[in-house]
Amino acid sequence: MEKIERLESRAIPLPIENIDTDQIIPARFLKSSKRQDFGKNLFRDWKYSNKGHIKENFILNNSRFSGQILLVGRNFGSGSSREHAAWALFDYGFRIVISSFFADIFKENALNNGLLPVEISERYLKYLFKTIFYNRHILFSVSLYRQIIKIEKSFFYDYFSMEKYKKTCVLIGQDDIDFLISLIYKIKTFEKKIHF
């Protein structure tokens, strides 16, 4: 898993609330258990018409917007617990998703797959949307170490919370299994101490 300490990037705004996992990656594309090639079907039904034509008005089809950060409305990732939603976002190139609220299971899946969900206040989210639509070239700076998000040349920032264990895993680039394996020596030493 890639580690994330600090990321500076442009962002893609998607100011829609209640985006569920079936909208992120439709169920008909969940035929593989490998993490690759899901990005091409990210928001598939929003990107293409029923006849397969590109919908020009959808933000991911607008080449004027780019970046490793996706800025979304409240309650992102609700619905089913499919891990494929996090896989699709990561495979597409996103490393951070910013919202004022994430579904718990999506948040956990994202953190286990190298995708950082940054939960900020509703007020700051509105400020970010307003700023990016005014200037699409603006750079977002996210520091996981300090748990701060801001935009360039601005003194207006917001803190985001992160559970300590998960923060450590993302900072060092390990999922739950990798982290446990890294503790194998300590685990074995502890086992020896409790078995006389």
SEFIKE-280248 format. One record per residue: residue in one letter; x, y, z of N, C-alpha, C, O, CB in turn. Coordinates in steps of 0.2 Angstrom, whole numbers, padded with zeros to 4 digits, always signed. Glycine has a CB too. Layout:
aXYZXYZXYZXYZXYZ...
% end
This chain:
m+0004-0006+0000+0000+0000+0000+0004+0006+0000+0009+0007+0004-0005+0000+0006e+0003+0011-0004+0006+0017-0004+0005+0021+0002+0000+0021+0005+0004+0022-0010k+0011+0024+0005+0010+0029+0011+0008+0036+0009+0010+0038+0003+0016+0029+0015i+0004+0039+0013+0002+0046+0012+0004+0050+0018+0001+0049+0023-0005+0047+0010e+0009+0054+0017+0010+0059+0023+0008+0066+0021+0004+0069+0026+0018+0059+0024r+0009+0068+0015+0006+0075+0013+0005+0075+0006+0009+0072+0002+0012+0080+0015l+0000+0078+0004-0001+0078-0004-0004+0085-0006-0008+0088-0002-0007+0073-0005e-0001+0087-0011-0003+0093-0014-0005+0092-0021-0001+0089-0025+0003+0099-0014s-0011+0094-0022-0014+0092-0029-0020+0097-0031-0023+0100-0026-0016+0085-0029r-0021+0097-0037-0027+0100-0039-0033+0095-0037-0032+0089-0035-0028+0102-0047a-0039+0097-0038-0045+0093-0036-0050+0093-0041-0051+0098-0045-0048+0095-0029i-0054+0088-0041-0060+0087-0045-0066+0088-0041-0067+0084-0037-0060+0081-0050p-0071+0093-0042-0077+0094-0038-0083+0090-0041-0084+0090-0047-0078+0101-0038l-0086+0087-0036-0092+0083-0038-0097+0085-0032-0098+0081-0028-0091+0075-0038p-0100+0090-0033-0105+0093-0027-0111+0089-0027-0117+0093-0027-0106+0100-0028i-0111+0083-0026-0118+0079-0026-0117+0075-0019-0112+0072-0017-0118+0074-0032e-0123+0075-0015-0124+0072-0009-0126+0065-0010-0129+0063-0015-0128+0076-0004n-0125+0060-0005-0128+0054-0005-0126+0049-0011-0130+0045-0013-0135+0054-0005i-0120+0050-0013-0117+0046-0018-0116+0039-0015-0111+0038-0011-0110+0049-0021d-0119+0034-0018-0118+0027-0015-0113+0023-0019-0111+0025-0024-0125+0023-0015t-0111+0017-0016-0106+0013-0020-0108+0010-0026-0104+0009-0031-0105+0007-0015d-0115+0010-0028-0117+0007-0034-0116+0013-0039-0116+0011-0045-0124+0005-0034q-0117+0019-0037-0115+0024-0042-0108+0025-0043-0106+0027-0049-0118+0031-0039i-0104+0024-0038-0096+0024-0039-0094+0019-0044-0090+0020-0048-0093+0023-0032i-0096+0013-0042-0094+0007-0047-0101+0002-0047-0102-0001-0043-0088+0003-0044p-0104+0003-0053-0110-0001-0054-0109-0009-0053-0104-0011-0054-0113+0000-0060a-0114-0012-0050-0113-0019-0048-0111-0024-0054-0108-0029-0053-0120-0022-0045r-0113-0022-0060-0112-0026-0066-0104-0027-0067-0102-0031-0071-0116-0024-0072f-0100-0022-0064-0093-0022-0066-0089-0026-0060-0083-0025-0059-0091-0015-0067l-0092-0029-0056-0089-0032-0050-0087-0040-0051-0088-0044-0046-0093-0032-0044k-0085-0041-0057-0084-0048-0058-0077-0051-0057-0075-0057-0057-0085-0049-0066s-0073-0046-0055-0066-0048-0053-0064-0047-0046-0067-0042-0043-0061-0044-0057s-0060-0051-0043-0058-0050-0036-0051-0047-0035-0048-0046-0030-0058-0057-0032k-0048-0045-0041-0042-0041-0042-0043-0034-0041-0049-0032-0043-0038-0043-0048r-0039-0030-0039-0040-0023-0038-0039-0019-0044-0040-0013-0044-0035-0020-0033q-0036-0022-0050-0034-0018-0056-0041-0017-0060-0045-0021-0060-0029-0021-0059d-0040-0012-0064-0045-0011-0070-0052-0009-0068-0056-0009-0072-0045-0017-0074f-0053-0007-0062-0059-0004-0060-0060+0003-0061-0066+0006-0062-0060-0005-0052g-0055+0007-0062-0055+0014-0063-0059+0016-0069-0062+0021-0070-0048+0017-0063k-0058+0012-0075-0061+0013-0081-0069+0014-0080-0072+0017-0085-0059+0008-0086n-0072+0010-0075-0079+0010-0074-0081+0014-0068-0087+0014-0066-0081+0003-0073l-0077+0018-0066-0079+0023-0060-0084+0028-0063-0083+0031-0068-0072+0027-0058f-0090+0028-0059-0095+0032-0061-0098+0031-0068-0100+0036-0072-0093+0040-0060r-0097+0025-0070-0099+0023-0077-0105+0026-0080-0106+0028-0085-0099+0015-0077d-0111+0025-0076-0117+0027-0078-0118+0035-0078-0123+0037-0081-0123+0024-0074w-0114+0038-0075-0114+0046-0075-0109+0048-0081-0110+0054-0083-0111+0049-0068k-0104+0044-0082-0099+0046-0088-0102+0045-0095-0100+0048-0100-0093+0042-0087y-0106+0039-0095-0108+0037-0102-0116+0036-0102-0119+0035-0097-0105+0031-0104s-0119+0038-0108-0126+0036-0109-0127+0029-0110-0122+0025-0110-0128+0040-0115n-0133+0027-0110-0135+0020-0112-0132+0017-0118-0131+0011-0119-0143+0019-0112k-0131+0022-0123-0128+0020-0129-0121+0020-0129-0118+0019-0135-0131+0024-0135g-0118+0022-0124-0110+0022-0123-0107+0028-0125-0101+0029-0126-0108+0016-0127h-0111+0034-0126-0109+0040-0128-0106+0044-0122-0110+0044-0117-0114+0044-0132i-0101+0048-0122-0098+0051-0117-0103+0057-0115-0105+0061-0120-0091+0054-0118k-0105+0058-0109-0109+0063-0106-0104+0069-0105-0101+0070-0100-0113+0062-0100e-0104+0074-0110-0100+0080-0109-0100+0084-0103-0095+0087-0101-0101+0084-0115n-0106+0084-0100-0107+0088-0094-0105+0085-0087-0106+0088-0082-0115+0090-0094f-0103+0079-0088-0101+0076-0081-0093+0078-0080-0089+0078-0085-0101+0068-0082i-0092+0079-0074-0086+0083-0072-0079+0078-0074-0074+0081-0075-0086+0084-0064l-0080+0072-0073-0074+0068-0075-0073+0067-0082-0067+0065-0084-0075+0061-0072n-0077+0070-0086-0076+0070-0093-0074+0077-0096-0073+0078-0101-0083+0068-0097n-0073+0081-0091-0071+0088-0092-0063+0089-0091-0061+0089-0085-0075+0093-0087s-0059+0089-0096-0052+0089-0096-0049+0095-0092-0043+0096-0091-0049+0088-0102r-0054+0100-0091-0051+0106-0088-0050+0105-0080-0046+0109-0077-0056+0112-0088f-0053+0100-0078-0052+0098-0071-0048+0091-0070-0049+0087-0074-0059+0097-0067s-0043+0092-0066-0039+0086-0065-0036+0086-0057-0037+0091-0054-0033+0085-0070g-0033+0080-0055-0030+0080-0049-0031+0073-0046-0035+0069-0048-0033+0085-0045q-0027+0072-0040-0028+0066-0036-0032+0067-0030-0033+0062-0026-0021+0065-0034i-0036+0072-0030-0041+0073-0025-0048+0074-0028-0049+0078-0032-0039+0080-0021l-0053+0070-0025-0060+0071-0027-0063+0074-0021-0063+0072-0015-0063+0064-0028l-0067+0080-0023-0071+0084-0018-0078+0082-0019-0081+0083-0024-0069+0091-0019v-0081+0079-0014-0088+0077-0015-0093+0079-0009-0091+0082-0004-0088+0069-0015g-0099+0079-0011-0104+0081-0006-0105+0076+0000-0102+0071+0000-0111+0081-0009r-0109+0078+0005-0110+0074+0011-0113+0067+0010-0117+0066+0005-0115+0078+0015n-0111+0063+0014-0113+0056+0014-0111+0052+0008-0115+0049+0004-0121+0055+0015f-0105+0052+0007-0101+0048+0002-0100+0041+0003-0098+0040+0009-0095+0052-0001g-0101+0036-0001-0100+0029+0000-0105+0025+0003-0103+0020+0006-0093+0029+0003s-0111+0028+0004-0116+0024+0007-0119+0018+0003-0116+0017-0003-0123+0029+0009g-0123+0014+0005-0125+0008+0001-0122+0002+0003-0120+0001+0009-0124+0010-0006s-0120-0002-0001-0117-0009+0000-0110-0008+0003-0107-0003+0002-0117-0013-0006s-0107-0013+0005-0101-0013+0008-0095-0015+0003-0090-0017+0005-0100-0018+0014r-0097-0015-0003-0092-0017-0008-0085-0013-0008-0085-0007-0008-0095-0016-0015e-0080-0017-0007-0073-0014-0007-0071-0011-0014-0067-0007-0014-0068-0019-0005h-0075-0013-0019-0073-0011-0026-0074-0004-0027-0070-0001-0031-0078-0015-0031a-0078+0000-0023-0079+0007-0024-0072+0010-0022-0070+0015-0026-0084+0009-0019a-0069+0008-0017-0062+0011-0015-0057+0009-0020-0053+0013-0022-0060+0009-0008w-0057+0003-0023-0053+0001-0028-0053+0005-0034-0048+0007-0037-0054-0007-0030a-0060+0006-0036-0061+0010-0042-0058+0017-0042-0055+0020-0047-0068+0010-0044l-0059+0020-0036-0057+0027-0035-0049+0027-0035-0046+0032-0038-0059+0030-0028f-0046+0022-0032-0039+0022-0032-0036+0021-0039-0031+0024-0041-0036+0017-0027d-0039+0016-0042-0036+0014-0049-0037+0020-0054-0033+0020-0058-0040+0008-0051y-0042+0024-0053-0043+0030-0057-0038+0035-0056-0036+0039-0061-0050+0033-0056g-0035+0035-0050-0029+0040-0049-0030+0044-0043-0026+0048-0041-0028+0044-0055f-0036+0043-0039-0037+0047-0033-0033+0044-0028-0033+0038-0027-0045+0048-0032r-0031+0049-0023-0028+0047-0017-0031+0049-0011-0030+0047-0005-0020+0049-0017i-0035+0055-0012-0039+0058-0006-0046+0059-0009-0047+0062-0014-0035+0064-0004v-0051+0058-0004-0058+0060-0006-0060+0064+0000-0058+0063+0006-0062+0054-0006i-0062+0070-0001-0064+0075+0004-0072+0076+0004-0075+0077-0001-0061+0082+0003s-0075+0075+0010-0082+0076+0011-0083+0078+0018-0079+0079+0022-0086+0069+0009s-0089+0080+0019-0091+0082+0026-0094+0076+0030-0095+0076+0036-0096+0088+0026f-0095+0070+0027-0097+0064+0030-0096+0058+0025-0098+0059+0019-0104+0065+0032f-0093+0053+0028-0092+0047+0024-0096+0041+0028-0097+0041+0034-0085+0045+0023a-0099+0036+0024-0102+0030+0026-0096+0026+0030-0090+0026+0027-0105+0026+0021d-0097+0023+0036-0092+0020+0040-0088+0015+0036-0082+0014+0036-0095+0017+0046i-0092+0010+0033-0089+0005+0029-0085+0007+0023-0079+0004+0022-0094+0000+0027f-0087+0012+0020-0083+0015+0014-0077+0018+0017-0071+0017+0014-0087+0020+0010k-0077+0021+0022-0071+0024+0025-0066+0019+0027-0060+0020+0026-0073+0028+0032e-0068+0014+0030-0064+0008+0032-0061+0005+0026-0055+0004+0026-0068+0003+0036n-0065+0004+0021-0062+0001+0015-0057+0005+0011-0052+0003+0009-0068-0001+0010a-0058+0012+0011-0054+0016+0008-0047+0016+0012-0042+0016+0009-0057+0024+0009l-0047+0017+0019-0041+0017+0022-0037+0010+0022-0031+0010+0022-0043+0018+0030n-0040+0005+0021-0037-0002+0020-0034-0003+0013-0031-0007+0011-0042-0007+0021n-0036+0002+0008-0033+0002+0001-0029+0008-0001-0029+0009-0007-0039+0001-0003g-0027+0012+0003-0022+0017+0002-0026+0023-0001-0023+0028-0004-0018+0015-0004l-0032+0024+0001-0036+0030-0001-0038+0033+0005-0041+0030+0010-0043+0028-0005l-0036+0040+0006-0037+0043+0012-0044+0047+0012-0045+0052+0008-0032+0048+0013p-0049+0046+0016-0055+0049+0017-0054+0055+0022-0053+0054+0028-0061+0045+0019v-0055+0061+0019-0054+0067+0024-0061+0070+0025-0064+0073+0021-0049+0072+0020e-0063+0070+0031-0069+0072+0033-0069+0079+0037-0065+0080+0042-0073+0067+0038i-0072+0084+0034-0071+0091+0036-0078+0094+0037-0083+0090+0036-0067+0095+0030s-0078+0100+0040-0084+0103+0042-0088+0105+0036-0085+0106+0030-0083+0109+0046e-0095+0105+0036-0099+0107+0031-0097+0114+0028-0097+0115+0022-0106+0107+0033r-0096+0118+0033-0094+0125+0031-0088+0126+0027-0087+0129+0022-0093+0129+0037y-0083+0122+0029-0076+0122+0025-0077+0118+0018-0074+0120+0013-0071+0118+0029l-0081+0113+0018-0083+0110+0012-0086+0115+0007-0084+0115+0001-0087+0104+0013k-0091+0119+0009-0094+0124+0004-0089+0129+0002-0089+0131-0004-0100+0127+0008y-0084+0131+0006-0079+0135+0005-0074+0132-0001-0072+0136-0006-0075+0137+0011l-0073+0126+0000-0068+0123-0005-0072+0122-0012-0069+0123-0017-0066+0116-0003f-0078+0120-0012-0082+0120-0018-0082+0127-0022-0081+0128-0028-0089+0117-0017k-0084+0132-0018-0084+0139-0020-0077+0141-0023-0077+0144-0029-0086+0144-0015t-0072+0139-0020-0065+0141-0022-0063+0138-0028-0060+0141-0033-0060+0140-0016i-0064+0131-0029-0062+0127-0035-0066+0129-0041-0063+0129-0046-0063+0120-0033f-0073+0131-0040-0076+0133-0046-0074+0140-0048-0075+0142-0054-0084+0133-0044y-0072+0144-0044-0069+0150-0045-0062+0150-0049-0061+0153-0054-0068+0155-0039n-0058+0145-0046-0051+0144-0049-0050+0136-0049-0048+0134-0044-0046+0148-0045r-0051+0133-0055-0050+0126-0055-0042+0124-0055-0041+0118-0054-0052+0123-0062h-0038+0129-0055-0031+0127-0054-0028+0127-0047-0022+0126-0046-0027+0132-0059i-0032+0129-0043-0030+0130-0036-0027+0123-0033-0030+0118-0035-0036+0132-0031l-0022+0124-0029-0019+0118-0026-0022+0117-0019-0022+0121-0015-0012+0118-0026f-0024+0110-0018-0026+0108-0011-0019+0105-0008-0016+0102-0011-0032+0103-0011s-0019+0107-0001-0013+0104+0003-0016+0100+0009-0020+0103+0013-0008+0109+0005v-0015+0093+0009-0017+0089+0014-0011+0086+0018-0007+0082+0015-0022+0084+0011s-0011+0087+0024-0006+0085+0028-0009+0080+0033-0013+0082+0038-0002+0090+0032l-0008+0073+0032-0010+0068+0037-0007+0069+0044-0010+0068+0049-0010+0061+0034y+0000+0070+0043+0003+0070+0050+0000+0076+0054+0000+0074+0060+0011+0072+0048r-0001+0082+0052-0004+0087+0056-0012+0087+0056-0015+0090+0060-0002+0094+0053q-0015+0083+0051-0022+0082+0051-0025+0089+0049-0030+0091+0052-0025+0080+0057i-0022+0092+0044-0024+0099+0042-0025+0099+0034-0021+0096+0030-0019+0104+0044i-0030+0102+0032-0032+0103+0025-0032+0111+0024-0035+0114+0027-0038+0099+0022k-0029+0113+0018-0030+0120+0016-0029+0121+0009-0027+0116+0006-0025+0125+0020i-0030+0127+0006-0028+0128-0001-0023+0133-0001-0022+0137+0004-0035+0130-0005e-0019+0133-0007-0013+0137-0007-0015+0145-0006-0020+0147-0008-0010+0136-0014k-0010+0148-0003-0011+0156-0002-0017+0157+0002-0020+0163+0001-0011+0159-0009s-0019+0153+0006-0025+0154+0011-0023+0153+0018-0020+0148+0019-0031+0150+0008f-0026+0157+0022-0025+0156+0029-0031+0152+0033-0031+0150+0038-0024+0162+0033f-0036+0151+0028-0042+0147+0031-0041+0140+0030-0041+0138+0024-0048+0150+0027y-0040+0136+0035-0039+0129+0035-0044+0125+0039-0048+0128+0043-0032+0127+0037d-0044+0119+0039-0048+0115+0043-0044+0109+0046-0040+0106+0042-0055+0113+0039y-0046+0106+0052-0043+0100+0054-0048+0095+0053-0054+0095+0052-0042+0101+0062f-0045+0089+0052-0049+0083+0051-0047+0077+0056-0041+0077+0058-0049+0080+0044s-0051+0074+0058-0050+0068+0063-0048+0062+0060-0050+0061+0054-0056+0067+0068m-0044+0058+0063-0041+0052+0061-0040+0047+0067-0036+0049+0071-0035+0053+0056e-0042+0041+0067-0041+0037+0072-0033+0035+0072-0030+0034+0067-0045+0030+0071k-0030+0035+0078-0023+0035+0078-0020+0029+0075-0015+0029+0071-0021+0034+0086y-0023+0023+0076-0020+0017+0073-0020+0017+0065-0016+0016+0062-0024+0011+0075k-0026+0019+0062-0027+0020+0055-0022+0025+0052-0019+0025+0047-0034+0022+0053k-0021+0031+0056-0017+0036+0054-0010+0033+0053-0006+0034+0048-0017+0042+0059t-0007+0029+0058-0001+0026+0058+0000+0022+0052+0005+0022+0048+0000+0022+0064c-0005+0017+0050-0005+0013+0045-0004+0017+0038+0000+0015+0034-0011+0009+0044v-0008+0022+0037-0008+0026+0031-0001+0030+0030+0002+0030+0025-0014+0031+0030l+0001+0032+0036+0008+0036+0036+0014+0031+0034+0018+0033+0031+0009+0039+0043i+0013+0025+0036+0019+0020+0034+0017+0016+0028+0021+0012+0026+0021+0016+0040g+0011+0016+0026+0009+0013+0020+0008+0005+0021+0010+0001+0017+0015+0013+0015q+0004+0004+0026+0003-0003+0028-0005-0004+0029-0008+0000+0032+0006-0006+0034d-0008-0009+0027-0015-0011+0028-0015-0015+0035-0009-0016+0038-0018-0015+0023d-0020-0017+0037-0021-0021+0044-0016-0027+0044-0013-0028+0049-0028-0023+0045i-0016-0031+0039-0012-0037+0039-0005-0035+0039-0001-0038+0042-0014-0041+0032d-0003-0031+0034+0004-0029+0034+0007-0026+0041+0012-0028+0043+0006-0023+0029f+0002-0022+0044+0004-0020+0051+0005-0025+0056+0010-0025+0060-0001-0015+0053l+0001-0030+0056+0001-0036+0061+0007-0040+0059+0011-0042+0064-0005-0040+0060i+0009-0041+0053+0015-0045+0051+0021-0041+0053+0026-0044+0055+0015-0046+0043s+0021-0035+0053+0027-0031+0055+0028-0032+0063+0033-0030+0065+0026-0023+0054l+0023-0034+0066+0023-0035+0074+0025-0042+0076+0025-0044+0082+0017-0032+0077i+0026-0046+0071+0027-0053+0072+0032-0055+0078+0031-0059+0082+0029-0057+0066y+0038-0051+0078+0043-0052+0083+0041-0051+0090+0042-0054+0094+0049-0048+0081k+0037-0045+0090+0034-0043+0097+0029-0048+0099+0029-0049+0105+0031-0036+0096i+0025-0050+0094+0020-0055+0096+0023-0062+0099+0021-0064+0104+0015-0057+0090k+0028-0064+0095+0031-0070+0097+0035-0069+0104+0035-0074+0108+0036-0073+0092t+0038-0064+0105+0041-0062+0111+0036-0062+0117+0037-0065+0122+0045-0056+0111f+0030-0059+0116+0025-0059+0121+0023-0066+0123+0021-0068+0128+0019-0054+0119e+0022-0070+0117+0019-0077+0118+0024-0081+0123+0022-0085+0127+0018-0080+0112k+0030-0080+0122+0035-0083+0126+0035-0081+0133+0036-0085+0137+0043-0082+0123k+0034-0075+0134+0033-0073+0141+0027-0075+0145+0028-0077+0151+0033-0065+0141i+0022-0076+0141+0016-0079+0145+0015-0086+0145+0011-0089+0149+0009-0076+0141h+0019-0090+0142+0020-0097+0142+0026-0099+0146+0032-0099+0143+0020-0101+0135f+0025-0101+0152+0031-0103+0156+0034-0109+0154+0039-0111+0157+0029-0103+0164
% end
